[in-house]
Amino acid sequence: MNPARPLPHYLVARFQGWRATTYQDNKAWYRRLAESGQHPRAMVISCCDSRVHVTSIFGADEGEFFIHRNIANLVPPYTPDGERHGTSAAVEYAVTSLGVAHIVVLGHSNCGGVKGCHDMCRGHAPQLEEKTSFVGRWMDILKPGFERVAHLPDDAILRALEKEAVVVSLENLMTFPFVAAAVERETLTLHGLWNNTGEGLLEQYEPARGGFFAV
């Protein structure tokens, strides 16, 4: 049985409002986008968290960003094992087909996925340790980051781990041969950001200075 059902009324109403205003006012622009294909300058890898609104943060229009979202904005290491890898596929497409000039990994405050990794590594989330837990196995990617910050006080470790999610992802991106080659050719640059959603602040990772600093 097909489980699909009609959209909730509030979403239908919002779509109709968008089509009657924003789309009608910019019809030529949308048609040009549809006909010319996408040519984004940057790929953004961000969290699925509904509070992270990438296009609003950067004031971006349609066609500017190739956006991939997953739990805790993680990039796994390069693993060409013939299995299904959504994030790796998105990275491959962005670099080899779209030719983006930048990849931005955007972390954020109060990340539930990061907290899940913390709890699992502390032994407080046995459900995530089950082999059947998709979230738990995904958060295994962040375990090396947890090991780097496990010595910190309890009131500092979660924020540090949120930033480690960005750093681990940047490290893993460089395990992809086509990413490393593009970085070496200087046709691609990698960027790490952390957004404090409550305070409206943005920090960028600066490895030469050894941490994250306000932009």
C-alpha positions as CSV (number, residue, x, y, z in Angstrom):
1,M,0.0,0.0,0.0
2,N,1.3,3.4,-0.9
3,P,1.4,5.6,2.3
4,A,1.5,9.0,0.6
5,R,-1.2,11.5,1.5
6,P,-2.1,15.0,0.4
7,L,-0.1,17.8,1.8
8,P,-1.2,19.5,5.0
9,H,-3.4,22.5,4.3
10,Y,-0.9,25.0,5.8
11,L,1.8,23.9,3.3
12,V,-0.6,24.1,0.4
13,A,-1.6,27.6,1.5
14,R,2.1,28.7,1.8
15,F,2.9,27.4,-1.6
16,Q,0.0,29.2,-3.2
17,G,1.0,32.4,-1.5
18,W,4.6,32.0,-2.8
19,R,3.5,31.3,-6.3
20,A,1.1,34.3,-6.3
21,T,3.8,36.7,-5.0
22,T,7.5,35.8,-5.1
23,Y,7.2,33.6,-8.2
24,Q,5.0,36.0,-10.1
25,D,7.3,38.9,-9.3
26,N,10.4,36.9,-10.5
27,K,9.0,34.6,-13.1
28,A,11.7,35.4,-15.7
29,W,14.4,34.7,-13.2
30,Y,13.0,31.3,-12.2
31,R,12.5,30.3,-15.9
32,R,16.1,31.2,-16.7
33,L,17.3,29.1,-13.8
34,A,15.3,26.2,-15.0
35,E,16.5,26.5,-18.6
36,S,20.2,27.2,-17.9
37,G,20.9,24.6,-15.2
38,Q,22.6,25.2,-11.9
39,H,26.0,26.8,-11.6
40,P,26.5,27.2,-7.8
41,R,29.8,28.6,-6.6
42,A,29.8,26.8,-3.3
43,M,28.6,23.6,-1.7
44,V,27.3,23.9,1.9
45,I,27.2,20.8,4.1
46,S,25.0,21.6,7.1
47,C,22.9,19.9,9.7
48,C,19.3,18.7,9.2
49,D,18.3,20.8,12.3
50,S,15.3,22.9,11.4
51,R,16.9,25.9,13.1
52,V,19.8,26.0,10.7
53,H,18.7,28.1,7.7
54,V,21.7,28.4,5.4
55,T,20.2,30.6,2.7
56,S,19.0,33.1,5.3
57,I,22.3,33.3,7.1
58,F,24.1,34.2,3.9
59,G,21.3,36.0,2.1
60,A,21.5,33.6,-0.8
61,D,19.2,33.3,-3.8
62,E,18.1,30.2,-5.7
63,G,21.0,28.8,-7.6
64,E,23.8,30.1,-5.4
65,F,24.4,27.1,-3.1
66,F,24.5,23.4,-3.6
67,I,23.2,22.4,-0.2
68,H,23.5,18.9,1.4
69,R,22.1,18.3,4.9
70,N,22.6,15.4,7.2
71,I,22.7,14.6,11.0
72,A,25.4,16.8,12.6
73,N,26.8,18.1,9.2
74,L,29.2,15.2,9.0
75,V,31.3,13.9,6.1
76,P,32.4,10.3,6.3
77,P,35.8,9.2,5.2
78,Y,36.3,8.1,1.6
79,T,35.0,4.5,1.4
80,P,34.6,3.2,-2.2
81,D,33.0,-0.1,-1.2
82,G,30.1,-0.2,-3.6
83,E,27.5,0.6,-1.0
84,R,25.1,3.6,-0.9
85,H,26.7,6.8,0.4
86,G,24.4,9.9,0.1
87,T,26.8,12.4,1.5
88,S,29.8,11.1,-0.5
89,A,27.7,11.1,-3.6
90,A,26.7,14.8,-3.0
91,V,30.4,15.7,-2.5
92,E,31.4,13.8,-5.7
93,Y,28.7,15.5,-7.7
94,A,29.5,19.0,-6.4
95,V,33.2,18.7,-7.2
96,T,33.4,16.6,-10.3
97,S,30.2,17.6,-12.1
98,L,29.3,21.1,-10.8
99,G,32.9,22.2,-10.3
100,V,32.1,24.2,-7.1
101,A,34.9,26.6,-6.0
102,H,34.2,26.2,-2.3
103,I,32.9,23.6,0.2
104,V,31.6,25.0,3.4
105,V,31.0,22.7,6.4
106,L,28.5,24.5,8.7
107,G,28.1,23.3,12.3
108,H,25.8,24.9,14.9
109,S,25.1,25.2,18.6
110,N,22.8,22.9,20.5
111,C,23.2,20.1,17.9
112,G,21.1,17.1,18.9
113,G,23.2,14.7,16.8
114,V,26.4,15.9,18.5
115,K,24.8,15.4,21.9
116,G,23.8,11.9,20.9
117,C,27.5,11.1,20.0
118,H,28.6,12.6,23.4
119,D,26.0,10.5,25.3
120,M,26.9,7.3,23.3
121,C,30.6,7.8,23.9
122,R,29.9,8.3,27.6
123,G,27.9,5.1,27.8
124,H,24.6,6.9,28.4
125,A,22.8,6.1,25.2
126,P,22.9,2.3,24.7
127,Q,20.2,2.5,22.1
128,L,22.7,4.3,19.8
129,E,25.2,1.6,20.3
130,E,22.9,-1.0,18.7
131,K,24.0,-2.1,15.2
132,T,20.5,-1.3,14.1
133,S,20.7,2.4,15.0
134,F,21.2,4.4,11.9
135,V,21.9,7.5,14.0
136,G,24.4,5.7,16.2
137,R,26.4,4.3,13.3
138,W,26.4,7.7,11.6
139,M,27.7,9.4,14.7
140,D,30.6,6.9,14.8
141,I,32.1,9.3,12.3
142,L,32.6,11.8,15.1
143,K,34.2,9.4,17.6
144,P,37.7,10.6,16.8
145,G,36.6,14.2,17.6
146,F,35.2,13.1,20.9
147,E,38.5,11.5,21.8
148,R,40.2,14.9,21.2
149,V,37.9,16.8,23.6
150,A,37.0,14.1,26.2
151,H,39.3,15.7,28.7
152,L,37.4,19.0,28.8
153,P,35.0,20.0,31.7
154,D,31.4,18.9,31.2
155,D,30.2,22.4,30.6
156,A,32.6,22.9,27.7
157,I,32.7,19.5,26.0
158,L,29.5,19.7,24.0
159,R,30.4,23.0,22.3
160,A,33.9,21.7,21.6
161,L,32.4,18.6,20.1
162,E,30.1,20.6,17.9
163,K,33.2,22.3,16.4
164,E,35.0,18.9,16.2
165,A,32.2,17.8,13.9
166,V,33.3,20.5,11.5
167,V,37.0,19.7,11.9
168,V,36.5,15.9,11.4
169,S,34.4,16.6,8.3
170,L,37.1,18.8,6.8
171,E,39.7,16.1,7.5
172,N,37.5,13.5,5.9
173,L,36.9,15.6,2.9
174,M,40.6,15.5,2.1
175,T,40.5,11.7,2.0
176,F,38.4,12.0,-1.2
177,P,41.0,11.9,-4.1
178,F,39.1,14.3,-6.3
179,V,38.7,16.8,-3.4
180,A,42.4,16.6,-2.5
181,A,43.3,17.0,-6.2
182,A,41.1,20.0,-6.6
183,V,42.5,21.6,-3.4
184,E,46.0,20.9,-4.7
185,R,45.2,22.6,-8.0
186,E,43.8,25.6,-6.1
187,T,40.4,25.2,-7.9
188,L,38.7,24.3,-4.6
189,T,38.9,25.7,-1.1
190,L,37.5,24.2,2.1
191,H,35.9,26.2,4.9
192,G,34.7,25.3,8.4
193,L,32.1,27.4,10.2
194,W,30.1,27.2,13.4
195,N,26.9,29.1,13.9
196,N,25.6,30.1,17.3
197,T,21.9,30.1,16.4
198,G,20.7,31.8,19.6
199,E,23.1,34.7,19.4
200,G,23.3,35.1,15.6
201,L,27.1,34.6,15.6
202,L,29.3,32.9,13.2
203,E,32.8,31.5,13.8
204,Q,35.3,30.2,11.2
205,Y,37.9,27.5,11.7
206,E,41.4,28.8,11.3
207,P,43.9,25.9,11.7
208,A,46.9,28.2,11.7
209,R,45.5,29.9,14.8
210,G,44.4,26.6,16.3
211,G,40.7,27.1,16.6
212,F,37.4,28.9,15.7
213,F,37.3,32.7,15.6
214,A,34.4,35.2,15.0
215,V,34.0,36.3,11.4
